[in-house]
Amino acid sequence: MTSTGHAPGWHATSIIDDAARIAPSATIGPYSVIGPGVEIGERVRIGPHVLIERDTRVDDEVRVAKGAVLGSDPQDLKYAGERTFLEIGPRTVVREFTTVNRGTAASGLTTVGADTLVMAYVHIAHDCRVGDHVVLANGVTMAGHVEIGEWAIVGGLTGIQQFTRIGRHAMVGGGARLVRDVAPYTLVRGSPTTRTCGINRIGLERRGVEPEAIRALQGAYREIFRSAAPLRVILDRLGSEEETPEVRELVAFIRDAGRGITPARSRPEGDAPPEGREPRPGAA
């Protein structure tokens, strides 16, 4: 890593702080600004007019398109200038005009995982955790402390309330409004009312999940989201060691849902799973 002078791939009009550390193999486009405490790994490609404000680590082979803003201050009235960080995992693609804020004192860190695609005009707020192999389509807007598990896909123009979680391998349709957690392995869609509508079978098949595991998830989905039986009884039974790891993961996620899970249309009104814990406090 180096921060002395300009390497051949760094455009002459780029502005690079002396406290930045940048691999010589990285390329930096015209009029981009790299601030203090920024680390940029090998073979990273930074487009034109990009701002990486401060205290951000961009791992190897990341691509950042024109106009993106990374590592800017969190949009939180409680933020008092404390030093916080942003990390972007290897081989992730950040498209045009995306904004990603650093963390706050609550956790100190915002993270975007490896091999993730962040499309144009996405906003990732402070203290969010985005996993590996995630796809965030154009215009997804995330409030603070949102967590998205690996291989999840979120459709364009979706708004996600603070502290909401999206489980692994879930798929959210475009234009959704997420105010409750999205269970792993499920499909969620609808606007303005968003509902869970099944297991993400096609996505799981594409990722090589065994047919037996998918059938077990479908059976668990029917019991959890469509049965009128008491939810706690269903979860106790499905959480047993006799069930598949995927079903046990689904059950554990629902039990830990602080504000409940996005319900299905067919579940009786007022019985949206689960009651869960008290909602986690915090601001966007």
For each residue, the residues with C-beta under 8 A, 3 or more apart:
1: 21 22 23 39
2: 5 7 21 22 23 24
3: 16 17 18 19 20 21 22
4:
5: 2
6: 10 12 14 16
7: 2 10 22 24 26
8: 24
9: 24 25 26 27 28
10: 6 7 14 16 22 26 27 28
11: 14 28 29 30 31 32 48
12: 6
13: 30 31
14: 6 10 11 28 29 30 31 32 33 34
15: 32 33 34
16: 3 6 10 20 22 28 33 34
17: 3 20 34 35 36 38
18: 3 36
19: 3 36 37
20: 3 16 17 34 35 36 37 38 39 40
21: 1 2 3 38 39 40
22: 1 2 3 7 10 16 26 28 34 38 39 40
23: 1 2 26 40 41 42 43 44 60
24: 2 7 8 9
25: 9 42 43
26: 7 9 10 22 23 40 41 42 43 44 45 46
27: 9 10 44 45 46
28: 9 10 11 14 16 22 32 34 40 46 50
29: 11 14 32 46 47 48 49 50 66
30: 11 13 14 48 49
31: 11 13 14 48 49
32: 11 14 15 28 29 46 47 48 49 50 51 52
33: 14 15 16 50 51 52 53
34: 14 15 16 17 20 22 28 38 40 46 52
35: 17 20 38 51 52 53 54 71
36: 17 18 19 20 54 55
37: 19 20 54 55 56
38: 17 20 21 22 34 35 52 54 55 56 57 58 71
39: 1 20 21 22 56 57 58
40: 20 21 22 23 26 28 34 44 46 52 58
41: 23 26 44 57 58 59 60 61 62 90
42: 23 25 26 60 61
43: 23 25 26 60 61
44: 23 26 27 40 41 58 59 60 61 62 63 64
45: 26 27 62 63 64
46: 26 27 28 29 32 34 40 50 52 64
47: 29 32 50 63 64 65 66 67 68
48: 11 29 30 31 32 66
49: 29 30 31 32 66 67
50: 28 29 32 33 46 47 64 65 66 67 68 69 70
51: 32 33 35 68 69 70 72
52: 32 33 34 35 38 40 46 56 58 64 70 71
53: 33 35 56 69 70 71 72 73
54: 35 36 37 38 71 102
55: 36 37 38 71 83 84 85 86 102
56: 37 38 39 52 53 70 71 85 86 87 88 102
57: 38 39 41 85 86 87 88
58: 38 39 40 41 44 52 62 64 70 88
59: 41 44 62 87 88 89 90 91 92 114
60: 23 41 42 43 44 90 91
61: 41 42 43 44 90 91
62: 41 44 45 58 59 88 89 90 91 92 93 94
63: 44 45 47 92 93 94
64: 44 45 46 47 50 52 58 68 70 94
65: 47 50 68 93 94 95 96 98 120
66: 29 47 48 49 50 96 97
67: 47 49 50 96 97
68: 47 50 51 64 65 94 95 96 97 98 99 100
69: 50 51 53 72 97 98 99 100
70: 50 51 52 53 56 58 64 86 88 94 98 99 100
71: 35 38 52 53 54 55 56 86 100 101 102
72: 51 53 69 99 100 101 102
73: 53 79 101 102
74: 79 84 101 102 103 104 125 126 127 144
75: 101 125 126 284
76: 79 104 126 144 283 284
77: 283
78: 104 105 283
79: 73 74 76 82 104 105 126
80: 105
81:
82: 79 104 105 108
83: 55
84: 55 74 102 103 104 105 108 109 110 126
85: 55 56 57 102 103 108 109 110
86: 55 56 57 70 71 100 101 102 103 109 110 111 112
87: 56 57 59 109 110 111 112
88: 56 57 58 59 62 70 92 94 100 112
89: 59 62 92 111 112 113 114 115 116 132
90: 41 59 60 61 62 114 115
91: 59 60 61 62 114 115
92: 59 62 63 88 89 112 113 114 115 116 117 118
93: 62 63 65 116 117 118
94: 62 63 64 65 68 70 88 98 100 112 118
95: 65 68 98 117 118 119 120 122
96: 65 66 67 68 120 121
97: 66 67 68 69 120 121
98: 65 68 69 70 94 95 118 119 120 121 122 123 124
99: 68 69 70 72 122 123 124
100: 68 69 70 71 72 86 88 94 110 112 118 123 124
101: 71 72 73 74 75 86 110 124 125 126
102: 54 55 56 71 72 73 74 84 85 86 109 110 126
103: 74 84 85 86 106 107 108 109 110 126 127
104: 74 76 78 79 82 84 107 108 126 127 144
105: 78 79 80 82 84 108
106: 103 126 127 145 282
107: 103 104 127 145
108: 82 84 85 103 104 105
109: 84 85 86 87 102 103 127
110: 84 85 86 87 100 101 102 103 124 125 126 127 128 129
111: 86 87 89 128 129 130
112: 86 87 88 89 92 94 100 116 118 124 130
113: 89 92 116 130 131 132 133 134 150
114: 59 89 90 91 92 132 133
115: 89 90 91 92 132 133
116: 89 92 93 112 113 130 131 132 133 134 135 136
117: 92 93 95 134 135 136
118: 92 93 94 95 98 100 112 122 124 130 136
119: 95 98 122 135 136 137 138 139 140 156
120: 65 95 96 97 98 138 139
121: 96 97 98 138 139
122: 95 98 99 118 119 136 138 139 140 141 142
123: 98 99 100 140 141 142
124: 98 99 100 101 110 112 118 128 130 136 142
125: 74 75 101 110 128 142 143 144 145 146 162 284
126: 74 75 76 79 84 101 102 103 104 106 110 144 145
127: 74 103 104 106 107 109 110 144 145
128: 110 111 124 125 142 144 145 146 147 148
129: 110 111 146 147 148
130: 111 112 113 116 118 124 134 136 148
131: 113 116 134 148 149 150 151 152 168
132: 89 113 114 115 116 150 151
133: 113 114 115 116 150 151
134: 113 116 117 130 131 148 149 150 151 152 153 154
135: 116 117 119 152 153 154
136: 116 117 118 119 122 124 130 140 148 154
137: 119 140 153 154 155 156 157 158 174
138: 119 120 121 122 156 157
139: 119 120 121 122 156 157 158
140: 119 122 123 136 137 154 155 156 157 158 160
141: 122 123 158 159 160
142: 122 123 124 125 128 146 148 160
143: 125 146 160 161 162 163 164 284
144: 74 76 104 125 126 127 128 162 163 282 283 284
145: 106 107 125 126 127 128 162 163 280 282
146: 125 128 129 142 143 160 161 162 163 164 165 166
147: 128 129 164 165 166
148: 128 129 130 131 134 136 142 152 154 165 166
149: 131 134 152 165 166 167 168 169 170 184
150: 113 131 132 133 134 168 169
151: 131 132 133 134 168 169 203 207
152: 131 134 135 148 149 166 167 168 169 170 171 172 182
153: 134 135 137 170 171 172 203
154: 134 135 136 137 140 148 158 160 166 172 176
155: 137 140 158 171 172 173 174 175 176 189
156: 119 137 138 139 140 174 175
157: 137 138 139 140 174 175
158: 137 139 140 141 154 155 172 174 175 176 177 178
159: 141 176 177 178
160: 140 141 142 143 146 154 164 166 178
161: 143 146 164 178 179 284
162: 125 143 144 145 146 282 283 284
163: 143 144 145 146 258 259 279 280 282
164: 143 146 147 160 161 178 179 180 181 182 259
165: 146 147 148 149 181 182 253 257
166: 146 147 148 149 152 154 160 170 172 178 181 182
167: 149 152 170 181 182 183 184 185 186 249 250 253
168: 131 149 150 151 152 184 185 249
169: 149 150 151 152 184 185 200 203 204 207 209
170: 149 152 153 166 167 182 183 184 185 186 187 188 200
171: 152 153 155 186 187 188 200 203
172: 152 153 154 155 158 166 176 178 182 188 189
173: 155 176 187 188 189 190
174: 137 155 156 157 158
175: 155 156 157 158 191
176: 154 155 158 159 172 173 188 189 190 191 194
177: 158 159 191 192 194
178: 158 159 160 161 164 166 172 182 188 194 262
179: 161 164 259
180: 164 257 259 260 261 262 263 272
181: 164 165 166 167 253 257 258 259 260 261 262
182: 152 164 165 166 167 170 172 178 186 188 196 261 262
183: 167 170 186 196 250 253 254 261 262
184: 149 167 168 169 170 246 249 250 253
185: 167 168 169 170 199 200 204 217 246 250
186: 167 170 171 182 183 196 198 199 200 221
187: 170 171 173 196 197 198 199 200
188: 170 171 172 173 176 178 182 194 195 196 197 262
189: 155 172 173 176 194 195 197
190: 173 176 193 194 195 197
191: 175 176 177 194
192: 177
193: 190
194: 176 177 178 188 189 190 191 262
195: 188 189 190 262 263 264 265
196: 182 183 186 187 188 225 261 262 263 264
197: 187 188 189 190 264 265
198: 186 187 201 218 221
199: 185 186 187 204 214 217 218 221
200: 169 170 171 185 186 187 203 204
201: 198 204 205 214 218
202: 205 206
203: 151 153 169 171 200 206 207
204: 169 185 199 200 201 207 209 213 214 217
205: 201 202 208 209 211 214
206: 202 203
207: 151 169 203 204
208: 205
209: 169 204 205 213 214 246
210: 213 214
211: 205 214 215
212: 215 216 244
213: 204 209 210 216 217 244 245 246
214: 199 201 204 205 209 210 211 217 218
215: 211 212 218 219
216: 212 213 219 220 243 244 246 247
217: 185 199 204 213 214 220 221 244 246 247 250
218: 198 199 201 214 215 221 222
219: 215 216 222 223
220: 216 217 223 224 238 243 247 250 251
221: 186 198 199 217 218 224 225 226
222: 218 219 225 226 227
223: 219 220 226 227 229 234 238
224: 220 221 227 231 234 235 238 250 254 273
225: 196 221 222 263 264 266 267 273
226: 221 222 223 264 266 267
227: 222 223 224 234
228: 267 268 271
229: 223 233 234
230: 233 234
231: 224 234 235 271 273 274 275
232: 235 236 274
233: 229 230 236 237
234: 223 224 227 229 230 231 237 238
235: 224 231 232 238 239 251 254 255 274
236: 232 233 239 240
237: 233 234 240
238: 220 223 224 234 235 243 247 248 250 251
239: 235 236 243 248 251 252 255
240: 236 237 243
241: 248
242:
243: 216 220 238 239 240 247 248 251
244: 212 213 216 217 247 248
245: 213 248 249
246: 184 185 209 213 216 217 249 250
247: 216 217 220 238 243 244 250 251
248: 238 239 241 243 244 245 251 252
249: 167 168 184 245 246 252 253
250: 167 183 184 185 217 220 224 238 246 247 253 254
251: 220 235 238 239 243 247 248 254 255
252: 239 248 249 255 256
253: 165 167 181 183 184 249 250 256 257
254: 183 224 235 250 251 257 261 273 274 276
255: 235 239 251 252 274 276
256: 252 253 276 277
257: 165 180 181 253 254 260 261 273 274 276 277
258: 163 181 276 277 278 279 280
259: 163 164 179 180 181 276 279 280
260: 180 181 257 263 272 273 274 275 276
261: 180 181 182 183 196 254 257 272 273 274
262: 178 180 181 182 183 188 194 195 196
263: 180 195 196 225 260 267 271 272 273
264: 195 196 197 225 226 267
265: 195 197
266: 225 226
267: 225 226 228 263 264 271 272 273
268: 228 271
269:
270:
271: 228 231 263 267 268
272: 180 260 261 263 267
273: 224 225 231 254 257 260 261 263 267
274: 231 232 235 254 255 257 260 261
275: 231 260
276: 254 255 256 257 258 259 260
277: 256 257 258 280
278: 258
279: 163 258 259
280: 145 163 258 259 277
281:
282: 106 144 145 162 163
283: 76 77 78 144 162
284: 75 76 125 143 144 161 162
